[in-house]
Amino acid sequence: MPDLKIKISDLYKIFGANGAAHVDKVRNGVGKTELLEKHGHVLGLQNINIDIFAGRIQVIMGLSGSGKSTLIRHINRLIEPTTGEIMIDGKDVLSMSDAELLHFRRFDASMVFQKFALLPHRTVLANTTYGLSMQGIEQSEAEKRASHWLERVGLGGFEDRFPAQLSGGMQQRVGLARALATDPKLLLLDEVMAGLRPVEIDRMVEILKSINRELGITILLIEHV
């Protein structure tokens, strides 16, 4: 059996002025509507328990508003939980210092967002080298790595274009190349297929499968039902 990559236990997120004060209410049966109407807080996640094994592609699907994006943003602590435990490679993400968390985000886990998050004033190549520059990689080496991954996702020859000159699917692949260029052990994908044409979705799926087979990167994919 492969090693356990991510273990999430008893995870709750309650948005509001004092979410921690309302966890026991939720545990005792207070639902989302009552929590909002009577207590002015929003239930984001309730008692989430998930094991994700290393080297797998794990897909989590749900309806709009079900907490999918909230969940994935907890893994790299873009959102702080109200209570619970998140272990990655046996390390407690929630106990990481600021420096440890910064290192984790730069070197261990890369994230690709639904809205691409590309910098419009930077070329495709410059967007792809962005994470590498944050790692302190020398520019020529960064461009070499970025060019490799752009070629890998089918964007060789587009290095000097700007995001506005690309289709939505191509922009998403730039985001994927940028994430992969940093050589992550964990790839977090937040509804990256949303709004793409079927042919673009098929291409993205094949790229992810190929990367997973070749490099053994653990991939967590969040998608809308």
Secondary structure as GFF3:
##gff-version 3
##sequence-region A 1 225
A	DSSP	beta_strand	4	15	.	.	.	ID=ss1
A	DSSP	three_ten_helix	19	22	.	.	.	ID=ss2
A	DSSP	alpha_helix	23	27	.	.	.	ID=ss3
A	DSSP	alpha_helix	32	39	.	.	.	ID=ss4
A	DSSP	beta_strand	42	53	.	.	.	ID=ss5
A	DSSP	beta_strand	57	62	.	.	.	ID=ss6
A	DSSP	alpha_helix	68	75	.	.	.	ID=ss7
A	DSSP	beta_strand	83	88	.	.	.	ID=ss8
A	DSSP	beta_strand	91	92	.	.	.	ID=ss9
A	DSSP	three_ten_helix	93	95	.	.	.	ID=ss10
A	DSSP	alpha_helix	98	103	.	.	.	ID=ss11
A	DSSP	pi_helix	104	108	.	.	.	ID=ss12
A	DSSP	beta_strand	109	112	.	.	.	ID=ss13
A	DSSP	alpha_helix	124	128	.	.	.	ID=ss14
A	DSSP	alpha_helix	130	134	.	.	.	ID=ss15
A	DSSP	alpha_helix	139	152	.	.	.	ID=ss16
A	DSSP	three_ten_helix	163	165	.	.	.	ID=ss17
A	DSSP	alpha_helix	168	181	.	.	.	ID=ss18
A	DSSP	beta_strand	186	190	.	.	.	ID=ss19
A	DSSP	alpha_helix	198	215	.	.	.	ID=ss20
A	DSSP	beta_strand	218	224	.	.	.	ID=ss21
###
